[in-house]
């Protein structure tokens, strides 16, 4: 029988309603009161490059640098205490010059004659910036413009439009207000057509009218104007990114396709600063900054990116997996990175020689990961992230989000739902000494038996029932396959001190040989007969064979712990650690060869 190899890591439809209406309750004005500022990213913002050739361009698409994870704290996007998310009859933030500059930017960066554009007015002033006529022969206005106010971004951040509705989205003076920026930018990505552009414009916080300033989040207030380009850029990057792709991209790929993954061509513009700074020394720039701080001229900043085009069905397994995870709201960046990496390892074992089949299976499995993580995420407080990612990667190829029976079995097996007497509660009693990771792999082997059962959450697959009993519909007894397997291990290996080792070996063998063989059995008696054959095989094994199985189990646990340690490192550190281990192995092998040669020489001299 082929032994199944499982790499174990270390233990330890959005709301669609009617279009939102403007709010009618007045917003209380407030000053920017001091709030404890505990929300800055752990890493310092990178230096912004000097002005470049394109008018206003301050941060080109190759200059962005990000930490591995979302860098902001949980509380930084709350509104100031006492304020509510209501704006009515607001005043525009942009002055006449900034408005004129922004219109010129839109003429330059919106596709001529774009089919449909969504414009979000963050000030609720009724102001629109999309030109109705271009003044240029080669550009024509959009065919249709849908306008909404800031209330569309409040609450759960869901936009009431179907997927792929717009050719472009324009946000003016709205980024400052977002309490769930990643959720909002995921919605922008969702409603954009592939290749569509999102353009986000804002000004300096000190130019905001009182009603608008009162709604700005603490995170927004924590940074200066130049840094806010990077803040908005991070909203793009961390809303629909795929770090597994970005992690292995080279410079050309980052520039043309990979960086940001779900978003491409991310750029930042500073129209009051970039063009004027070119060629100036630092002293002059500092002097200019002081003058601009006292100036009444409203600065204009723009950050924009394009929704990536769909990945071709002929693309590689890695590219298709990453694309499926671009807009996964239930998964953080490290979740995506670890799951994509581990899923690729699984697929290479399942389909080592068929790239097309591996890619198709990978795309299907990756599409299952986001709904799977919606169930798994609450377990992150008790299960280490690398272990959870490994479990998800192994479950995903055989998971059906539409199968209610399998979803509920997953919840019961994890303890999210109360285990019942039909299977999960007595299984927990029989395997009480197993560790968390051991129980996860048992759950992994049980879940495929629920496929095809629809919404029947009371269903207990015959093979799983036979694990615990030979008759009846609840509980367990000594006639079950697993209790009998444990008894065989105890009889043949009486020197095992830990009950856990006994249960691990019995459970592992039962999952590998009995459950796999009994998958799809129609009745309990049929499954019990296969269980009898499995127990007969176990009884035919001598203690040395069983010990060998147990040692194999221990070895891949040790390998898994090494992999989990590596997973805690960033990609460069992990690669360095791997190379150091390889080099150390070569040195050890060389020393062993030298000692063997010396021993052989000594033996020859003694003769």
C-alpha positions as CSV (number, residue, x, y, z in Angstrom):
1,X,0.0,0.0,0.0
2,X,1.2,3.5,-0.9
3,X,1.7,5.6,2.2
4,X,0.0,9.0,1.9
5,X,2.5,11.8,2.6
6,X,1.1,14.8,4.4
7,X,3.4,17.7,5.3
8,X,2.4,19.0,8.7
9,X,3.3,22.5,9.9
10,X,4.0,23.3,13.5
11,X,1.1,23.0,16.0
12,X,0.2,25.5,18.3
13,X,-22.9,37.5,-1.7
14,X,-21.9,40.9,-0.5
15,X,-25.0,43.0,0.2
16,X,-26.6,44.4,-3.0
17,X,-29.4,46.9,-2.2
18,X,-30.8,49.9,-3.8
19,X,-28.5,52.8,-4.6
20,X,-27.7,54.7,-1.4
21,X,-29.4,58.1,-0.9
22,X,-27.7,61.2,0.6
23,X,-27.9,61.5,4.3
24,X,-30.2,64.2,5.7
25,X,-28.9,64.7,9.2
26,X,-26.4,67.5,9.8
27,X,-22.9,66.7,10.8
28,X,-21.5,68.3,13.9
29,X,-18.3,70.3,13.3
30,X,-15.3,69.5,15.4
31,X,-11.7,70.5,15.6
32,X,-8.9,67.9,15.2
33,X,-8.6,66.9,18.8
34,X,-5.5,65.0,19.9
35,X,-6.0,61.3,19.9
36,X,-3.4,58.8,21.0
37,X,-1.5,57.9,17.9
38,X,-0.7,54.3,18.2
39,X,-1.4,53.3,14.7
40,X,1.7,54.0,12.6
41,X,3.1,51.2,10.5
42,X,6.0,49.3,12.0
43,X,8.2,50.1,9.0
44,X,9.0,53.7,8.0
45,X,7.6,55.0,4.8
46,X,10.1,54.9,2.0
47,X,11.5,58.1,0.5
48,X,9.6,59.5,-2.3
49,X,11.6,59.9,-5.6
50,X,12.2,63.3,-7.1
51,X,9.9,64.7,-9.8
52,X,9.9,62.7,-13.0
53,X,9.2,63.3,-16.6
54,X,5.4,62.7,-16.6
55,X,3.6,65.8,-15.3
56,X,2.9,65.5,-11.6
57,X,4.2,61.9,-11.3
58,X,5.8,61.5,-7.8
59,X,5.8,57.7,-7.3
60,X,6.1,55.5,-10.4
61,X,4.9,51.9,-10.4
62,X,8.4,50.5,-9.7
63,X,9.0,52.6,-6.6
64,X,6.4,51.3,-4.2
65,X,7.7,49.2,-1.3
66,X,5.4,47.4,1.2
67,X,5.7,45.4,4.4
68,X,4.4,41.9,4.2
69,X,1.3,42.6,6.2
70,X,-1.3,45.3,6.5
71,X,0.6,47.9,8.5
72,X,-2.1,49.7,10.4
73,X,-3.7,49.0,13.8
74,X,-7.3,48.1,14.4
75,X,-8.4,51.3,15.9
76,X,-6.9,53.8,13.5
77,X,-9.9,53.8,11.1
78,X,-12.5,54.6,13.7
79,X,-14.2,57.9,13.6
80,X,-13.4,60.4,16.4
81,X,-15.5,59.7,19.5
82,X,-18.9,61.4,19.2
83,X,-18.9,61.8,15.4
84,X,-21.2,59.9,13.2
85,X,-20.9,58.9,9.5
86,X,-23.2,61.7,8.1
87,X,-22.3,64.4,5.7
88,X,-24.9,66.7,4.0
89,X,-24.6,69.9,2.0
90,X,-20.8,69.7,2.3
91,X,-18.3,72.1,0.7
92,X,-15.8,71.1,-2.0
93,X,-12.2,70.7,-0.7
94,X,-10.5,71.6,-4.0
95,X,-10.1,75.2,-4.9
96,X,-10.4,76.5,-8.5
97,X,-6.8,75.7,-9.4
98,X,-6.9,72.2,-7.9
99,X,-10.2,71.5,-9.6
100,X,-8.8,72.6,-13.0
101,X,-5.7,70.4,-12.5
102,X,-7.8,67.4,-11.5
103,X,-10.0,67.8,-14.6
104,X,-6.9,67.9,-16.7
105,X,-5.6,64.8,-15.0
106,X,-8.9,63.0,-15.8
107,X,-8.7,64.0,-19.5
108,X,-5.2,62.6,-19.6
109,X,-5.8,59.4,-17.7
110,X,-9.5,58.4,-18.4
111,X,-10.0,56.5,-21.6
112,X,-11.6,58.7,-24.3
113,X,-15.3,57.9,-24.6
114,X,-15.2,55.5,-21.7
115,X,-18.5,53.5,-21.5
116,X,-19.5,53.9,-17.9
117,X,-17.8,55.8,-15.0
118,X,-18.7,55.8,-11.3
119,X,-17.9,59.1,-9.5
120,X,-17.9,59.2,-5.7
121,X,-18.1,62.7,-4.1
122,X,-16.5,62.5,-0.7
123,X,-17.7,66.0,0.4
124,X,-21.4,65.4,-0.5
125,X,-21.3,68.9,-2.1
126,X,-22.7,67.8,-5.4
127,X,-19.5,68.7,-7.1
128,X,-18.4,66.7,-10.2
129,X,-15.0,66.7,-11.8
130,X,-15.5,64.6,-14.8
131,X,-15.4,66.9,-17.8
132,X,-18.5,67.0,-20.0
133,X,-16.4,68.3,-22.9
134,X,-12.7,67.9,-23.3
135,X,-11.4,70.9,-25.1
136,X,-9.2,68.4,-26.9
137,X,-9.9,66.8,-30.3
138,X,-8.5,63.4,-29.3
139,X,-10.6,62.9,-26.1
140,X,-14.3,62.7,-25.6
141,X,-16.2,62.4,-22.3
142,X,-17.6,59.1,-20.9
143,X,-20.8,57.9,-22.3
144,X,-22.5,57.7,-18.9
145,X,-21.5,58.8,-15.3
146,X,-23.1,57.4,-12.2
147,X,-22.7,59.8,-9.3
148,X,-23.0,58.9,-5.6
149,X,-21.9,60.7,-2.4
150,X,-19.8,59.6,0.6
151,X,-22.7,57.7,2.2
152,X,-22.0,55.0,-0.4
153,X,-18.7,54.3,1.4
154,X,-20.1,54.2,4.9
155,X,-21.4,51.1,6.8
156,X,-20.3,47.8,5.3
157,X,-18.5,49.5,2.3
158,X,-20.6,47.4,-0.2
159,X,-21.4,49.2,-3.4
160,X,-24.9,48.4,-4.8
161,X,-23.7,47.5,-8.3
162,X,-23.1,44.2,-10.1
163,X,-19.5,42.9,-10.7
164,X,-17.7,44.5,-13.6
165,X,-20.1,47.4,-14.0
166,X,-17.8,50.3,-14.7
167,X,-14.9,51.2,-17.0
168,X,-13.5,53.6,-14.4
169,X,-14.1,54.7,-10.9
170,X,-13.2,58.2,-9.6
171,X,-13.0,59.0,-5.8
172,X,-12.7,62.7,-4.9
173,X,-12.0,63.7,-1.3
174,X,-13.2,60.3,-0.1
175,X,-10.1,58.3,0.9
176,X,-9.8,60.4,4.0
177,X,-13.1,59.1,5.4
178,X,-12.8,55.3,4.9
179,X,-13.3,53.2,8.1
180,X,-12.7,50.0,6.1
181,X,-10.3,51.1,3.3
182,X,-9.4,47.5,2.2
183,X,-13.1,46.6,2.0
184,X,-13.9,49.7,0.0
185,X,-11.0,49.2,-2.4
186,X,-12.0,45.6,-2.8
187,X,-15.4,46.9,-3.8
188,X,-13.8,49.3,-6.3
189,X,-11.9,46.3,-7.8
190,X,-15.1,44.2,-7.9
191,X,-17.3,46.8,-9.8
192,X,-14.5,47.7,-12.3
193,X,-14.2,45.8,-15.5
194,X,-10.8,44.1,-16.1
195,X,-8.5,46.8,-17.3
196,X,-10.7,49.5,-15.7
197,X,-9.0,52.3,-13.8
198,X,-9.6,53.6,-10.3
199,X,-8.5,57.2,-9.7
200,X,-8.4,58.5,-6.1
201,X,-7.8,62.3,-5.5
202,X,-7.4,64.1,-2.2
203,X,-5.9,67.3,-0.8
204,X,-4.1,68.4,2.3
205,X,-6.0,67.8,5.5
206,X,-5.6,71.4,6.5
207,X,-7.8,72.5,3.6
208,X,-10.7,70.4,4.5
209,X,-13.9,72.2,5.6
210,X,-14.9,71.5,9.2
211,X,-17.6,69.0,8.4
212,X,-15.3,67.0,6.2
213,X,-12.3,67.2,8.6
214,X,-14.5,65.9,11.4
215,X,-15.0,62.7,9.4
216,X,-11.4,62.0,8.7
217,X,-9.9,58.9,10.4
218,X,-7.0,59.1,12.9
219,X,-4.8,57.1,10.5
220,X,-5.3,59.8,7.9
221,X,-4.4,62.5,10.4
222,X,-1.3,60.7,11.5
223,X,0.6,61.3,8.3
224,X,1.7,64.3,6.3
225,X,0.7,65.0,2.7
226,X,3.6,63.2,1.0
227,X,3.1,60.1,3.2
228,X,-0.6,60.0,2.3
229,X,0.3,59.0,-1.2
230,X,1.8,55.9,0.3
231,X,-1.2,55.4,2.5
232,X,-3.6,55.4,-0.4
233,X,-1.2,53.3,-2.4
234,X,-1.3,50.7,0.4
235,X,-5.1,50.7,0.2
236,X,-4.7,49.5,-3.4
237,X,-1.9,47.0,-2.7
238,X,-3.4,45.3,0.4
239,X,-7.0,45.2,-1.0
240,X,-6.4,42.9,-4.0
241,X,-2.8,41.8,-3.8
242,X,-1.3,38.4,-4.3
243,X,2.0,38.4,-2.3
244,X,2.8,34.8,-3.5
245,X,3.2,36.3,-7.0
246,X,4.9,39.5,-5.9
247,X,7.3,37.4,-3.8
248,X,8.8,35.6,-6.8
249,X,8.5,38.4,-9.4
250,X,11.6,39.9,-11.0
251,X,12.1,43.6,-11.7
252,X,10.5,43.5,-15.2
253,X,7.5,41.6,-13.9
254,X,7.0,44.0,-11.0
255,X,7.1,46.9,-13.5
256,X,4.7,45.4,-16.1
257,X,2.4,42.9,-14.5
258,X,3.0,41.6,-11.0
259,X,3.3,44.4,-8.5
260,X,0.0,44.6,-6.6
261,X,-1.2,41.6,-8.6
262,X,-5.0,42.4,-8.6
263,X,-4.1,46.0,-9.2
264,X,-1.6,47.0,-11.9
265,X,0.2,50.2,-12.9
266,X,0.0,51.8,-9.5
267,X,1.1,55.5,-9.6
268,X,1.1,58.5,-7.3
269,X,0.9,62.1,-8.4
270,X,1.7,65.4,-6.5
271,X,0.7,68.3,-8.7
272,X,1.9,71.0,-6.3
273,X,5.3,69.5,-5.8
274,X,6.7,67.0,-8.2
275,X,7.3,69.2,-11.3
276,X,8.7,72.1,-9.3
277,X,11.1,69.9,-7.3
278,X,13.0,68.5,-10.3
279,X,16.7,69.5,-10.1
280,X,16.5,71.5,-6.9
281,X,18.8,70.9,-4.0
282,X,17.5,69.9,-0.6
283,X,17.9,73.3,1.0
284,X,15.7,74.8,-1.7
285,X,13.1,72.1,-1.4
286,X,12.9,72.6,2.4
287,X,12.4,76.4,1.8
288,X,9.7,75.7,-0.8
289,X,7.9,73.3,1.7
290,X,7.7,76.1,4.3
291,X,6.3,78.5,1.6
292,X,3.7,75.9,0.5
293,X,2.7,75.2,4.1
294,X,1.7,78.9,4.4
295,X,0.2,79.1,1.0
296,X,-3.6,79.3,0.4
297,X,-3.3,77.2,-2.8
298,X,-4.9,73.8,-2.4
299,X,-2.5,70.9,-3.2
300,X,-3.8,68.1,-5.3
301,X,-2.6,64.4,-4.9
302,X,-3.8,61.5,-7.1
303,X,-3.2,57.8,-6.7
304,X,-4.4,55.5,-9.4
305,X,-4.2,51.9,-10.6
306,X,-5.9,49.5,-13.1
307,X,-7.8,46.4,-12.3
308,X,-5.7,43.5,-13.7
309,X,-7.0,41.6,-16.7
310,X,-8.3,38.1,-16.2
311,X,-5.7,35.4,-16.2
312,X,-5.8,33.1,-19.2
313,X,-7.0,29.5,-18.8
314,X,-3.7,28.4,-20.3
315,X,-1.7,30.3,-17.6
316,X,0.5,28.5,-15.1
317,X,-0.9,26.9,-12.0
318,X,0.7,29.6,-9.8
319,X,-0.7,32.5,-11.9
320,X,-4.2,31.1,-11.8
321,X,-4.0,30.4,-8.1
322,X,-2.9,33.9,-7.3
323,X,-5.6,35.4,-9.5
324,X,-8.3,33.5,-7.6
325,X,-7.0,35.0,-4.3
326,X,-6.6,38.7,-5.5
327,X,-9.9,39.9,-3.9
328,X,-10.2,37.4,-1.1
329,X,-11.5,39.5,1.8
330,X,-11.4,36.6,4.3
331,X,-7.6,36.1,3.8
332,X,-4.8,38.4,5.0
333,X,-1.6,38.7,2.9
334,X,0.3,36.1,4.9
335,X,-2.7,33.7,4.6
336,X,-2.6,34.1,0.8
337,X,1.2,33.7,0.7
338,X,1.3,30.6,2.9
339,X,-1.7,28.9,1.3
340,X,-0.6,29.5,-2.3
341,X,2.9,28.2,-1.5
342,X,1.5,25.1,0.3
343,X,-1.2,24.5,-2.3
344,X,1.4,24.5,-5.0
345,X,3.4,21.9,-3.1
346,X,0.3,19.7,-2.8
347,X,-0.5,20.0,-6.5
348,X,3.1,19.1,-7.4
349,X,2.6,15.9,-5.4
350,X,-0.8,15.1,-6.9
351,X,0.0,15.9,-10.5
352,X,3.8,16.0,-10.9
353,X,3.8,15.5,-14.7
354,X,0.7,17.2,-16.0
355,X,1.0,21.0,-15.9
356,X,-2.4,21.7,-17.5
357,X,-4.2,19.4,-15.1
358,X,-2.2,20.9,-12.2
359,X,-3.2,24.4,-13.3
360,X,-6.9,23.5,-13.6
361,X,-6.9,21.8,-10.2
362,X,-5.0,24.7,-8.7
363,X,-7.5,27.3,-10.0
364,X,-10.4,25.3,-8.6
365,X,-8.7,24.7,-5.2
366,X,-7.7,28.4,-4.9
367,X,-11.3,29.5,-5.6
368,X,-12.3,27.3,-2.7
369,X,-9.8,28.9,-0.3
370,X,-11.7,32.2,0.4
371,X,-15.0,30.6,1.5
372,X,-13.0,27.9,3.4
373,X,-11.1,30.6,5.3
374,X,-14.4,32.3,6.3
375,X,-14.9,29.2,8.4
376,X,-11.3,28.7,9.5
377,X,-10.4,32.2,10.4
378,X,-11.9,32.2,13.9
379,X,-9.6,29.3,14.7
380,X,-6.5,31.5,14.1
381,X,-6.5,32.4,17.8
382,X,-5.9,28.7,18.8
383,X,-4.2,27.3,15.7
384,X,-0.9,28.6,14.4
385,X,-1.1,30.4,11.0
386,X,1.3,28.0,9.2
387,X,-0.7,25.0,10.4
388,X,-4.0,26.6,9.4
389,X,-2.6,27.4,6.0
390,X,-1.3,23.8,5.5
391,X,-4.7,22.4,6.6
392,X,-6.5,24.8,4.2
393,X,-4.3,23.9,1.3
394,X,-4.9,20.2,1.8
395,X,-8.7,20.6,2.2
396,X,-9.3,23.0,-0.7
397,X,-8.9,20.5,-3.6
398,X,-11.7,18.3,-2.1
399,X,-13.9,21.1,-0.6
400,X,-17.2,22.2,-2.0
401,X,-18.5,25.5,-0.5
402,X,-22.0,24.8,-1.8
403,X,-22.2,21.5,0.2
404,X,-23.9,22.3,3.5
405,X,-23.2,18.9,4.9
406,X,-19.5,19.3,4.4
407,X,-19.5,22.9,5.7
408,X,-21.3,21.9,8.9
409,X,-19.0,18.8,9.3
410,X,-16.0,21.2,9.1
411,X,-17.5,23.4,11.8
412,X,-18.3,20.5,14.1
413,X,-14.9,19.0,13.6
414,X,-13.2,22.3,14.5
415,X,-15.5,22.7,17.5
416,X,-17.1,25.9,16.2
417,X,-20.4,24.1,16.2
418,X,-21.3,21.8,19.2
419,X,-20.2,18.3,18.3
420,X,-23.1,15.8,18.2
421,X,-23.4,12.1,19.3
422,X,-23.8,10.9,15.7
423,X,-20.0,11.2,15.0
424,X,-17.9,14.1,16.1
425,X,-18.5,14.0,19.9
426,X,-17.7,10.2,20.3
427,X,-14.8,10.6,17.9
428,X,-13.4,13.2,20.2
429,X,-13.8,10.8,23.1
430,X,-11.9,8.0,21.3
431,X,-9.0,10.3,20.2
432,X,-8.8,12.5,23.3
433,X,-5.0,12.3,23.5
434,X,-4.3,13.6,20.0
435,X,-2.7,17.0,19.6
436,X,-4.4,19.8,17.6
437,X,-2.5,19.1,14.4
438,X,-3.1,15.4,14.7
439,X,-6.9,16.1,15.0
440,X,-6.7,18.4,12.0
441,X,-5.3,15.7,9.8
442,X,-8.0,13.3,11.0
443,X,-10.6,15.9,10.1
444,X,-8.9,16.3,6.7
445,X,-9.5,12.6,6.0
446,X,-13.1,12.7,7.2
447,X,-14.3,15.7,5.2
448,X,-14.4,14.1,1.6
449,X,-17.0,11.6,2.8
450,X,-19.6,14.4,3.1
451,X,-19.3,15.5,-0.6
452,X,-22.5,15.1,-2.6
453,X,-24.8,15.2,0.5
454,X,-26.2,18.6,-0.2
455,X,-27.7,20.3,2.9
456,X,-28.2,17.2,5.0
457,X,-26.2,18.2,8.1
458,X,-27.5,15.2,10.0
459,X,-25.9,12.7,7.6
460,X,-23.2,10.4,9.0
461,X,-21.2,8.7,6.2
462,X,-21.2,4.9,6.7
463,X,-17.3,4.8,6.6
464,X,-17.2,7.4,9.4
465,X,-19.8,5.6,11.4
466,X,-17.9,2.3,11.1
467,X,-14.8,4.0,12.6
468,X,-16.7,4.1,15.9
469,X,-19.3,1.3,15.8
470,X,-20.6,-1.7,13.8
471,X,-24.3,-0.8,14.4
472,X,-26.5,1.9,15.7
473,X,-26.6,5.6,14.9
474,X,-24.7,7.2,17.7
475,X,-21.8,6.8,20.2
476,X,-18.9,4.3,20.0
477,X,-18.0,0.9,21.2
478,X,-15.3,-1.8,21.0
479,X,-16.6,-3.0,17.6
480,X,-15.6,0.3,15.9
481,X,-12.6,0.2,13.5
482,X,-10.7,2.9,15.5
483,X,-11.1,1.4,19.0
484,X,-10.1,-2.0,17.6
485,X,-7.0,-0.5,15.9
486,X,-6.0,1.2,19.1
487,X,-6.3,-2.2,20.9
488,X,-4.1,-3.9,18.3
489,X,-1.4,-1.2,18.7
490,X,-1.5,-1.6,22.5
491,X,-1.2,-5.4,22.2
492,X,1.7,-5.4,19.7
493,X,3.6,-2.3,21.2
494,X,3.0,-2.6,24.9
495,X,6.2,-0.5,25.6
496,X,4.7,2.7,24.2
497,X,4.6,5.0,27.2
498,X,2.4,7.8,25.7
499,X,-1.2,7.2,24.9
500,X,-0.9,9.8,22.3
501,X,1.6,7.7,20.3
502,X,-0.8,4.8,20.4
503,X,-3.7,6.9,19.1
504,X,-1.6,8.6,16.5
505,X,-0.4,5.3,15.0
506,X,-3.9,3.7,15.0
507,X,-5.6,6.8,13.6
508,X,-3.0,7.3,10.9
509,X,-3.3,3.8,9.7
510,X,-7.1,3.8,9.8
511,X,-7.2,7.0,7.8
512,X,-4.6,5.8,5.3
513,X,-5.9,2.4,4.6
514,X,-9.5,2.0,5.9
515,X,-11.1,5.4,5.2
516,X,-9.6,5.7,1.8
517,X,-10.8,2.2,0.9
518,X,-14.3,2.7,2.4
519,X,-14.9,6.1,0.7
520,X,-18.3,5.9,-1.1
521,X,-19.7,2.8,0.7
522,X,-23.5,2.9,0.8
523,X,-24.2,1.1,4.1
524,X,-22.7,0.7,7.6
525,X,-22.5,-3.1,7.1
526,X,-20.5,-2.7,3.9
527,X,-18.1,-0.2,5.6
528,X,-17.8,-2.5,8.6
529,X,-16.8,-5.4,6.4
530,X,-14.0,-3.3,4.9
531,X,-13.0,-2.4,8.5
532,X,-12.7,-6.1,9.4
533,X,-10.3,-6.6,6.5
534,X,-8.2,-3.6,7.7
535,X,-8.1,-4.9,11.2
536,X,-7.0,-8.4,9.9
537,X,-4.2,-6.7,8.0
538,X,-3.1,-4.8,11.2
539,X,-3.1,-8.0,13.2
540,X,-0.8,-9.6,10.5
541,X,1.9,-6.9,11.0
542,X,4.6,-7.6,13.5
543,X,5.7,-5.0,16.0
544,X,8.7,-4.0,13.9
545,X,6.5,-3.0,11.0
546,X,4.3,-1.0,13.3
547,X,7.3,0.7,14.9
548,X,8.6,1.6,11.4
549,X,5.2,3.3,10.6
550,X,5.5,5.2,13.8
551,X,9.0,6.4,13.1
552,X,7.9,7.6,9.6
553,X,5.2,9.6,11.3
554,X,7.8,11.2,13.7
555,X,10.1,12.0,10.8
556,X,7.6,14.0,8.8
557,X,6.5,15.8,11.9
558,X,10.1,16.9,12.4
559,X,10.4,18.0,8.8
560,X,7.1,19.9,9.2
561,X,8.4,21.7,12.2
562,X,11.4,22.8,10.2
563,X,9.2,24.1,7.4
564,X,7.0,25.9,9.9
565,X,10.1,27.7,11.3
566,X,11.1,28.7,7.8
567,X,7.6,30.0,7.2
568,X,8.1,32.5,9.9
569,X,10.9,34.1,8.0
570,X,10.6,36.5,5.1
571,X,11.4,35.0,1.6
572,X,15.0,36.1,1.5
573,X,15.8,34.9,5.1
574,X,14.0,31.6,4.4
575,X,16.1,31.1,1.2
576,X,19.3,32.0,3.1
577,X,18.4,29.5,5.9
578,X,17.8,26.8,3.3
579,X,21.1,27.5,1.6
580,X,23.0,27.5,4.9
581,X,21.4,24.1,5.8
582,X,22.5,22.7,2.4
583,X,26.0,24.0,2.8
584,X,26.2,22.6,6.3
585,X,25.1,19.2,4.9
586,X,27.8,19.3,2.3
587,X,30.5,20.1,4.9
588,X,29.2,17.3,7.1
589,X,29.3,14.8,4.2
590,X,32.8,15.9,3.3
591,X,34.0,15.5,6.9
592,X,32.4,12.1,7.1
593,X,34.2,11.1,3.9
594,X,37.5,12.3,5.3
595,X,37.0,10.4,8.5
596,X,36.0,7.2,6.6
597,X,39.1,7.5,4.4
598,X,41.3,7.9,7.5
599,X,39.7,5.0,9.3
600,X,40.3,2.9,6.1
601,X,43.9,4.0,6.0
602,X,44.4,3.2,9.7
603,X,42.9,-0.2,9.2
604,X,45.2,-0.9,6.3
605,X,48.3,0.2,8.2
606,X,47.4,-2.2,11.1
607,X,47.4,-5.1,8.6
